[in-house]
Amino acid sequence: MGGRVYVVGVGMTKFEKPGGRDWDYPDMARESGTAALADAGVDYAQVEAAYVGYVYGESTAGQRAVYELGLTGIPIVNVNNNCSTGSTALYLATQAVRSGQVDCALALGFEKMQPGSLGSTFDDREQPLMRHLLALAELHEFAMPPAPYMFGAAGVEHMRRYGTTAEQFAKIGEKNHRHSANNPYAQFQDVYTLAEILESRQVYGPLTKLQCSPTSDGSGAAIIVSESFVERHGLADRAVEIVGQAMVTDLPSTFADRSAISLVGADMTRTAAAKVYAQAGITASDVDVIELHDCFSANELLTYEALGLCAEGEGGKLVDAGETTYGGQWVVNPSGGLISKGHPLGATGLAQCAELTWQLRGTADARQVPGASVALQHNIGLGGAVVVTAYRPANR
């Protein structure tokens, strides 16, 4: 894999309802980037490259965002990979450090979104998800908006194949809203009963409104450095090592399987997770805490299986056994996940990184997973890309 790579500083803004705060993306980037630099004890002048993710924005918005931190002439790369944009920026920063190109890199993501369901920006050309949507429409009657249709159809398919129930999906929404009550960065901090989750407005298939991630504004950032940088600056006490990381895009099985579950990325996740476990020398049972891409409750359940937390078809049983919350084998989405923390597309992957860094340092306050020593991150974007990352504290 090359040299060792560490996260030494993280920062994020509170995630907000679009229009709920008087700010723009440079303000968001300044807030998260300044927090990450302060957390690392690093000056912006020490950063040698920056990778800046956003989905909705003009060209070179990454430069404009990072200029809030300084003007040093470093390479700044704009990154867009749909909902996996933030973790793609993290992946690129990690690759730059691991290869020896730089000793210190900044990964930053932000999003300033429009209220309501996601829409297209350019209507005079084919949409990137058109091939996926056409394939899915052969299996499930098309519905709008596309994102809940795709993941809801995958949930319906899982119910038909394995007997998974609407209540099992709803339990994931209940868990994540409950977790977010302890997260001051979360867009929502409301706790709901299982009945309230089930009785909220139906969106598609088993999905109700309280099982769907909202549109959000916000930003996250991480400082990524080499082992020699950690040693020179005495940062081992705050450093968290990236011990495995993989990015995978769509596979032949995505379309050949004729399955909604494959079309929303289960095989990408399974492939990436296998690579990460091999790199890190771990299995799913070694992991303590997980931040995964619960854009909808259906995807969280599918991801349990793709990450190897349980066998295919047994995600519902894992939910019923309470194995993915405090007191279970894993704590999944202690932050509240996308469903309750929020989902500003470019920032999500870096907010996940921040949460897991705090968990492994033991500084996650009321959300702290006792004794957390191995963490796993999963961030997916349809069309398609998934990034899976494994972390350990440097001093353990």
C-alpha positions as CSV (number, residue, x, y, z in Angstrom):
1,M,0.0,0.0,0.0
2,G,3.0,2.3,0.4
3,G,3.7,4.5,3.4
4,R,1.5,4.9,6.4
5,V,-1.2,7.6,6.4
6,Y,-2.9,9.3,9.3
7,V,-5.8,11.6,10.0
8,V,-4.5,14.2,12.5
9,G,-7.2,16.8,12.4
10,V,-11.0,16.9,11.6
11,G,-13.6,19.6,11.7
12,M,-17.2,20.0,10.5
13,T,-20.0,22.5,10.7
14,K,-23.4,21.7,12.1
15,F,-25.5,20.4,9.3
16,E,-28.5,22.7,8.6
17,K,-31.7,22.7,6.6
18,P,-31.1,24.5,3.3
19,G,-31.8,28.2,3.9
20,G,-31.9,27.7,7.6
21,R,-28.7,29.7,8.2
22,D,-27.4,32.8,6.6
23,W,-24.2,31.5,5.1
24,D,-22.6,30.5,1.8
25,Y,-20.2,27.7,0.9
26,P,-17.0,29.8,1.6
27,D,-18.3,30.4,5.1
28,M,-18.9,26.6,5.5
29,A,-15.4,25.8,4.3
30,R,-13.8,28.4,6.5
31,E,-15.5,26.9,9.5
32,S,-14.8,23.3,8.9
33,G,-11.3,23.9,7.5
34,T,-10.2,26.1,10.4
35,A,-11.5,23.6,12.9
36,A,-9.6,20.8,11.2
37,L,-6.3,22.8,11.2
38,A,-6.8,23.8,14.8
39,D,-7.6,20.2,15.8
40,A,-4.3,19.0,14.1
41,G,-2.3,21.9,15.4
42,V,-1.2,22.5,11.8
43,D,-0.9,25.8,10.0
44,Y,-2.5,26.1,6.5
45,A,1.0,27.0,5.2
46,Q,2.0,23.4,5.9
47,V,-0.7,21.9,3.6
48,E,0.8,20.9,0.3
49,A,-2.3,19.9,-1.6
50,A,-6.1,20.2,-1.2
51,Y,-8.9,18.0,-2.6
52,V,-12.3,19.7,-2.3
53,G,-15.6,18.0,-2.9
54,Y,-19.0,19.4,-3.9
55,V,-21.8,18.2,-6.2
56,Y,-23.9,21.4,-6.7
57,G,-21.6,24.3,-7.6
58,E,-19.7,26.1,-10.3
59,S,-16.3,25.1,-11.6
60,T,-13.4,26.0,-9.3
61,A,-15.7,26.5,-6.3
62,G,-13.1,24.4,-4.5
63,Q,-10.5,27.1,-4.9
64,R,-12.9,29.8,-3.8
65,A,-13.7,27.7,-0.7
66,V,-10.2,26.9,0.3
67,Y,-9.0,30.5,-0.3
68,E,-10.8,31.2,3.0
69,L,-7.9,29.4,4.7
70,G,-5.1,31.0,2.8
71,L,-3.5,31.7,-0.6
72,T,-0.4,29.6,-0.9
73,G,-0.4,28.5,-4.5
74,I,-0.9,24.8,-3.7
75,P,-2.7,22.4,-6.1
76,I,-6.4,22.4,-5.4
77,V,-8.4,19.7,-7.1
78,N,-12.2,19.9,-7.4
79,V,-14.0,16.6,-6.8
80,N,-17.5,15.4,-7.8
81,N,-18.6,11.8,-7.3
82,N,-22.2,12.2,-6.4
83,C,-23.0,11.2,-2.8
84,S,-19.5,9.7,-2.3
85,T,-17.8,13.0,-3.1
86,G,-16.5,13.7,0.4
87,S,-14.9,10.3,0.8
88,T,-13.5,10.6,-2.7
89,A,-11.7,13.8,-1.7
90,L,-10.5,11.8,1.3
91,Y,-9.3,9.0,-0.9
92,L,-7.4,11.3,-3.2
93,A,-5.7,13.1,-0.3
94,T,-4.8,9.7,1.2
95,Q,-3.4,8.5,-2.1
96,A,-1.3,11.7,-2.5
97,V,0.3,11.2,1.0
98,R,0.7,7.4,0.7
99,S,2.5,7.7,-2.6
100,G,5.0,10.2,-1.1
101,Q,3.9,13.1,-3.3
102,V,3.1,15.3,-0.3
103,D,3.4,15.0,3.5
104,C,0.3,17.0,4.4
105,A,-3.0,17.2,2.5
106,L,-6.4,18.7,3.1
107,A,-9.6,16.9,2.2
108,L,-12.6,19.2,2.4
109,G,-16.2,18.9,1.3
110,F,-19.2,21.2,1.3
111,E,-22.7,21.5,-0.1
112,K,-25.2,24.3,-0.4
113,M,-28.4,22.5,-1.5
114,Q,-31.8,23.5,-2.7
115,P,-34.8,22.4,-0.5
116,G,-36.7,19.3,-1.5
117,S,-35.8,16.2,-3.4
118,L,-32.6,16.1,-5.5
119,G,-33.1,17.3,-9.1
120,S,-31.0,17.5,-12.2
121,T,-29.1,20.7,-13.2
122,F,-28.5,20.0,-16.9
123,D,-31.5,18.8,-18.8
124,D,-30.0,19.0,-22.3
125,R,-28.0,15.8,-22.0
126,E,-28.3,12.3,-20.7
127,Q,-28.5,12.0,-17.0
128,P,-25.6,9.9,-15.4
129,L,-28.1,7.5,-13.8
130,M,-30.2,6.9,-16.9
131,R,-28.7,3.5,-17.5
132,H,-29.4,2.5,-13.9
133,L,-33.0,3.9,-14.0
134,L,-33.8,2.2,-17.3
135,A,-32.6,-1.2,-15.9
136,L,-34.5,-0.7,-12.7
137,A,-37.7,0.3,-14.6
138,E,-37.7,-3.2,-16.2
139,L,-38.0,-4.7,-12.7
140,H,-40.1,-2.1,-10.7
141,E,-42.5,0.4,-12.0
142,F,-40.8,3.8,-12.3
143,A,-41.6,6.5,-9.7
144,M,-40.4,9.9,-8.8
145,P,-38.2,11.2,-7.2
146,P,-35.5,8.8,-8.5
147,A,-33.4,8.3,-5.3
148,P,-36.1,6.9,-3.0
149,Y,-37.5,5.0,-5.9
150,M,-34.2,3.2,-6.4
151,F,-33.5,2.4,-2.8
152,G,-37.1,1.7,-2.0
153,A,-37.2,-0.8,-4.8
154,A,-34.2,-2.5,-3.4
155,G,-36.0,-2.7,-0.1
156,V,-39.1,-4.2,-1.7
157,E,-36.8,-6.8,-3.4
158,H,-35.2,-7.7,-0.1
159,M,-38.7,-8.1,1.5
160,R,-39.8,-10.4,-1.4
161,R,-36.6,-12.5,-1.3
162,Y,-36.0,-12.8,2.4
163,G,-39.2,-11.9,4.3
164,T,-37.7,-8.7,5.7
165,T,-40.5,-6.5,7.2
166,A,-41.4,-2.8,7.0
167,E,-40.9,-2.8,10.8
168,Q,-37.3,-3.9,10.5
169,F,-36.5,-1.1,8.1
170,A,-38.3,1.3,10.4
171,K,-36.2,0.2,13.4
172,I,-33.1,1.5,11.6
173,G,-34.7,4.9,11.3
174,E,-35.7,4.8,14.9
175,K,-32.1,3.9,15.9
176,N,-30.5,6.6,13.9
177,H,-32.8,9.4,15.1
178,R,-32.2,8.2,18.7
179,H,-28.4,8.3,18.1
180,S,-28.5,11.8,16.7
181,A,-30.1,13.2,19.9
182,N,-26.5,13.2,21.3
183,N,-24.9,14.9,18.3
184,P,-24.7,18.7,18.4
185,Y,-23.7,18.7,14.7
186,A,-26.8,16.9,13.5
187,Q,-29.5,18.6,11.5
188,F,-32.2,16.8,13.6
189,Q,-31.9,15.8,17.2
190,D,-35.5,14.5,17.7
191,V,-36.3,11.1,19.0
192,Y,-39.2,9.2,17.5
193,T,-41.0,6.0,18.5
194,L,-41.1,3.1,16.1
195,A,-44.8,3.8,15.6
196,E,-44.1,7.4,14.6
197,I,-41.4,6.2,12.1
198,L,-43.9,3.7,10.5
199,E,-46.8,6.2,10.5
200,S,-44.9,9.0,8.8
201,R,-45.7,9.7,5.2
202,Q,-44.9,6.8,2.9
203,V,-42.3,7.7,0.2
204,Y,-41.8,4.4,-1.7
205,G,-42.1,0.8,-0.8
206,P,-41.2,0.3,2.9
207,L,-39.6,3.8,3.1
208,T,-41.4,6.5,5.1
209,K,-40.3,10.1,5.4
210,L,-38.4,9.5,8.7
211,Q,-36.3,6.8,7.1
212,C,-35.0,9.1,4.4
213,S,-32.1,11.5,4.5
214,P,-32.9,15.2,4.1
215,T,-31.3,17.8,1.9
216,S,-28.7,19.7,4.0
217,D,-26.1,22.4,4.0
218,G,-22.8,21.9,5.6
219,S,-19.1,21.1,5.4
220,G,-16.5,18.7,6.7
221,A,-12.7,18.6,6.6
222,A,-9.7,16.4,7.5
223,I,-6.0,16.9,7.6
224,I,-4.2,13.8,6.2
225,V,-0.4,13.4,6.8
226,S,2.5,10.9,6.5
227,E,4.1,9.0,9.3
228,S,7.2,11.2,9.1
229,F,4.9,14.3,9.5
230,V,3.4,12.7,12.6
231,E,6.8,12.0,14.1
232,R,8.3,15.5,13.3
233,H,5.4,17.3,14.8
234,G,4.6,15.0,17.8
235,L,1.1,14.2,16.7
236,A,0.8,10.6,17.6
237,D,-1.6,11.3,20.5
238,R,-4.2,12.6,18.1
239,A,-3.4,10.6,15.0
240,V,-5.7,8.0,13.6
241,E,-4.3,5.7,11.0
242,I,-6.0,4.8,7.7
243,V,-5.2,1.1,7.7
244,G,-7.3,0.2,4.7
245,Q,-9.1,2.0,1.9
246,A,-10.6,1.1,-1.4
247,M,-12.7,2.8,-4.1
248,V,-14.8,0.6,-6.4
249,T,-17.1,1.7,-9.3
250,D,-19.9,-0.2,-11.0
251,L,-19.3,-3.9,-11.9
252,P,-20.7,-6.1,-14.6
253,S,-23.0,-7.6,-11.9
254,T,-24.5,-4.2,-11.3
255,F,-26.6,-4.7,-14.5
256,A,-26.2,-8.4,-15.2
257,D,-27.9,-9.4,-12.0
258,R,-31.2,-7.8,-12.9
259,S,-31.6,-6.9,-9.3
260,A,-32.5,-3.6,-7.6
261,I,-30.1,-4.5,-4.8
262,S,-27.2,-4.7,-7.3
263,L,-28.2,-1.5,-9.1
264,V,-28.0,0.5,-5.8
265,G,-24.4,-0.7,-5.2
266,A,-24.4,-3.7,-3.0
267,D,-21.7,-5.5,-5.1
268,M,-19.6,-2.3,-5.2
269,T,-19.7,-2.2,-1.4
270,R,-19.0,-6.0,-1.0
271,T,-16.0,-5.7,-3.3
272,A,-14.5,-2.6,-1.6
273,A,-15.0,-4.1,1.9
274,A,-13.2,-7.3,1.0
275,K,-10.2,-5.2,-0.3
276,V,-10.2,-3.1,2.9
277,Y,-10.4,-6.1,5.2
278,A,-7.5,-7.7,3.4
279,Q,-5.4,-4.5,3.5
280,A,-6.1,-3.9,7.2
281,G,-5.8,-7.6,8.3
282,I,-9.2,-7.5,9.9
283,T,-12.6,-9.0,9.5
284,A,-16.0,-7.4,10.2
285,S,-16.1,-9.0,13.7
286,D,-13.0,-6.9,14.6
287,V,-14.8,-3.6,13.9
288,D,-16.3,-1.7,16.8
289,V,-17.9,1.3,15.3
290,I,-19.2,2.0,11.8
291,E,-20.4,5.1,9.9
292,L,-22.2,3.9,6.8
293,H,-24.3,5.4,4.0
294,D,-27.9,5.3,5.3
295,C,-29.3,7.6,2.7
296,F,-32.4,5.5,3.3
297,S,-33.0,2.8,5.9
298,A,-33.1,0.2,3.2
299,N,-29.5,1.0,2.2
300,E,-28.3,0.6,5.8
301,L,-29.8,-2.9,5.9
302,L,-28.3,-3.8,2.6
303,T,-25.0,-2.5,3.6
304,Y,-24.9,-4.7,6.8
305,E,-24.9,-7.7,4.5
306,A,-22.4,-6.2,1.9
307,L,-20.0,-5.3,4.7
308,G,-20.2,-8.9,6.1
309,L,-21.9,-8.1,9.4
310,C,-24.3,-10.9,8.6
311,A,-25.1,-13.3,5.8
312,E,-27.1,-12.2,2.8
313,G,-30.7,-12.0,3.6
314,E,-30.2,-11.7,7.4
315,G,-30.0,-8.0,7.8
316,G,-33.5,-7.9,9.4
317,K,-32.5,-10.4,12.0
318,L,-29.4,-8.3,12.9
319,V,-31.7,-5.4,13.4
320,D,-34.1,-7.4,15.6
321,A,-31.2,-8.7,17.7
322,G,-30.1,-5.1,18.5
323,E,-26.6,-5.8,17.2
324,T,-26.1,-2.4,15.5
325,T,-26.7,-0.1,18.4
326,Y,-25.1,0.5,21.9
327,G,-24.8,-2.9,23.6
328,G,-24.7,-4.8,20.4
329,Q,-21.7,-6.1,18.5
330,W,-21.3,-2.9,16.5
331,V,-22.5,0.6,16.9
332,V,-23.6,1.7,13.5
333,N,-24.1,5.4,12.8
334,P,-23.6,6.8,16.3
335,S,-23.7,10.3,14.7
336,G,-27.3,9.7,13.6
337,G,-26.2,8.8,10.1
338,L,-27.5,10.6,7.0
339,I,-31.1,10.0,8.0
340,S,-30.8,12.3,11.1
341,K,-27.4,14.0,11.0
342,G,-28.2,15.2,7.4
343,H,-26.7,14.6,4.0
344,P,-24.9,17.6,2.4
345,L,-23.5,15.5,-0.5
346,G,-20.0,16.8,-0.7
347,A,-19.5,16.9,3.1
348,T,-21.0,13.5,4.1
349,G,-17.8,11.4,3.7
350,L,-15.7,13.9,5.7
351,A,-18.3,14.1,8.5
352,Q,-18.1,10.3,8.7
353,C,-14.3,10.6,9.0
354,A,-14.7,13.2,11.7
355,E,-17.1,11.1,13.7
356,L,-14.9,8.0,13.6
357,T,-11.8,10.0,14.5
358,W,-13.5,11.3,17.6
359,Q,-14.7,7.8,18.4
360,L,-11.2,6.3,18.2
361,R,-9.8,9.1,20.2
362,G,-12.4,8.5,22.9
363,T,-13.7,12.1,22.6
364,A,-17.2,11.5,21.2
365,D,-18.9,12.6,24.5
366,A,-22.4,11.1,24.9
367,R,-22.0,9.2,21.6
368,Q,-18.8,7.4,22.7
369,V,-18.6,3.7,21.8
370,P,-16.9,2.2,24.8
371,G,-13.4,0.8,24.0
372,A,-13.6,1.6,20.3
373,S,-10.3,0.6,18.6
374,V,-11.3,-0.3,15.0
375,A,-13.6,1.8,12.9
376,L,-15.1,1.4,9.4
377,Q,-16.5,4.0,7.0
378,H,-18.7,3.4,4.0
379,N,-19.8,6.1,1.6
380,I,-21.6,5.4,-1.7
381,G,-22.7,7.4,-4.7
382,L,-24.9,6.0,-7.4
383,G,-23.7,6.1,-11.0
384,G,-21.5,4.9,-9.3
385,A,-18.7,4.8,-6.7
386,V,-18.2,3.5,-3.2
387,V,-15.3,4.3,-0.8
388,V,-14.7,2.0,2.2
389,T,-12.1,3.0,4.8
390,A,-10.8,1.4,8.0
391,Y,-9.1,3.2,10.8
392,R,-7.1,2.5,14.0
393,P,-5.6,4.9,16.6
394,A,-1.9,5.5,16.0
395,N,-1.1,4.9,19.6
396,R,-2.6,1.5,20.0
